[in-house]
């Protein structure tokens, strides 16, 4: 019975410590402005997301464009529905 109590106390302390460490960690915000990327004339951005250093822009012409977030150059395009 004493061993079970000690294991439970250690478990609770460990969970609390991990929560405190995780919640106090500061993450750097990522700021991406749609105007930073060159889209074709007459095409607007519907959605923007940042994933692993790449910016994914869904445009209103049915194309998903992937840009490098640091250089702002086009990496890849996917046409929706093909």
Buried (B, 14 or more C-beta within 10 A) or exposed (E): EEEEEEEEEEEEEEEEEEEEEEEEEEEEEEEBEEEEBEBEEEBEBEEBEEEEEBBBBBBEBEBBBBBEBEEEEBEEEEEEEE
